[in-house]
Amino acid sequence: QTCALPIYEEELDDWTVTLFMILERRSRGNKILSITNRELTGEMQEIFGEKHTPSTKWIGRCLKQFGLGRRERKKGGMMYRIKREGILEIMERYHMPKEEEENGGRQDKGSDDELF
């Protein structure tokens, strides 16, 4: 399975959307996220199960296709440094859902706007 870009398809695949949701959540509070492909694979394994998890190679290709992050080899695999701004920009461009923050920030703002 390849990282599907909407240039060729109408919708992104589940792996791609999930990868970006994980990146968005992990980057909260930081301008730059430092994460290994093994950490990403581990989180995706919790969601999809061991047999249906993308490989570290797939994750690397997907990040490269979207032009995210600088990478360097570390003992634990490839380390990616990804700007939060880039993650949010891509998620908005492709209309990807975002996980709600624990304090429910986005929903509260919406209800305030409706009052005025």
C-alpha positions as CSV (number, residue, x, y, z in Angstrom):
1,Q,0.0,0.0,0.0
2,T,1.3,3.5,-0.9
3,C,0.7,6.8,0.7
4,A,-2.3,8.1,-1.3
5,L,-2.2,11.7,-2.3
6,P,-5.5,13.3,-3.3
7,I,-3.9,14.6,-6.6
8,Y,-4.6,11.0,-7.8
9,E,-7.5,10.0,-5.5
10,E,-10.4,11.8,-4.0
11,E,-9.7,10.7,-0.4
12,L,-6.6,9.8,1.6
13,D,-6.3,6.3,2.9
14,D,-6.8,5.4,6.6
15,W,-3.1,4.9,7.3
16,T,-2.3,8.4,6.0
17,V,-5.1,10.1,8.0
18,T,-4.1,8.2,11.1
19,L,-0.4,9.1,10.7
20,F,-1.3,12.8,10.5
21,M,-3.6,12.6,13.5
22,I,-0.8,11.0,15.5
23,L,1.7,13.7,14.3
24,E,-0.8,16.5,15.2
25,R,-1.4,15.1,18.7
26,R,2.3,14.4,19.4
27,S,3.3,17.9,18.2
28,R,1.0,19.9,20.5
29,G,2.9,22.4,22.6
30,N,6.0,22.1,20.3
31,K,7.0,24.0,17.2
32,I,9.1,21.1,16.0
33,L,8.3,17.4,16.7
34,S,11.2,14.9,16.9
35,I,10.0,11.4,16.4
36,T,11.3,8.1,15.1
37,N,9.5,6.0,12.5
38,R,9.5,3.1,15.1
39,E,7.6,5.3,17.5
40,L,5.0,6.1,14.8
41,T,4.8,2.4,13.8
42,G,4.2,1.5,17.5
43,E,1.3,4.0,17.8
44,M,-0.2,2.9,14.6
45,Q,0.1,-0.8,15.7
46,E,-2.1,0.1,18.7
47,I,-4.8,1.4,16.4
48,F,-4.6,-1.1,13.5
49,G,-3.2,-4.2,15.1
50,E,0.1,-5.9,14.4
51,K,-0.9,-7.5,11.1
52,H,-2.4,-4.4,9.5
53,T,0.3,-1.8,10.5
54,P,2.3,0.1,7.9
55,S,6.0,-0.6,7.8
56,T,8.6,2.0,8.9
57,K,9.5,2.2,5.2
58,W,5.9,3.2,4.3
59,I,6.0,5.9,7.0
60,G,9.2,7.3,5.6
61,R,7.9,7.4,2.1
62,C,4.6,9.0,3.2
63,L,6.4,11.8,5.1
64,K,8.7,12.4,2.1
65,Q,5.7,12.6,-0.3
66,F,4.2,15.3,1.8
67,G,7.5,17.1,2.0
68,L,7.6,16.8,5.8
69,G,10.6,16.9,8.1
70,R,14.3,16.4,8.0
71,R,15.5,12.9,8.7
72,E,18.6,11.4,10.2
73,R,19.6,8.0,11.1
74,K,19.8,7.2,14.9
75,K,20.3,4.0,16.9
76,G,16.5,3.5,17.1
77,G,15.9,4.0,13.4
78,M,15.2,7.1,11.4
79,M,14.6,10.3,13.4
80,Y,12.3,12.9,11.8
81,R,12.1,16.6,12.8
82,I,8.8,17.9,11.6
83,K,7.4,21.4,12.0
84,R,3.9,21.5,13.6
85,E,3.0,24.3,11.2
86,G,3.6,21.9,8.3
87,I,1.5,19.2,9.8
88,L,-1.4,21.5,10.4
89,E,-1.2,23.1,7.0
90,I,-1.4,19.7,5.3
91,M,-4.2,18.5,7.5
92,E,-6.2,21.7,6.6
93,R,-5.4,21.4,2.9
94,Y,-6.7,17.8,2.7
95,H,-9.6,18.3,5.2
96,M,-8.2,15.8,7.6
97,P,-10.0,15.4,11.0
98,K,-8.2,16.5,14.1
99,E,-8.4,14.8,17.5
100,E,-10.1,17.0,20.1
101,E,-7.7,18.4,22.7
102,E,-8.4,17.1,26.2
103,N,-9.8,20.4,27.4
104,G,-12.2,20.4,24.4
105,G,-10.9,23.7,23.2
106,R,-12.3,23.7,19.6
107,Q,-15.9,22.9,20.7
108,D,-16.0,25.6,23.3
109,K,-14.9,28.2,20.7
110,G,-17.6,27.2,18.4
111,S,-20.3,27.5,21.0
112,D,-19.1,31.0,21.9
113,D,-19.2,32.2,18.3
114,E,-22.9,31.0,18.1
115,L,-23.8,33.3,21.0
116,F,-22.8,36.5,19.2
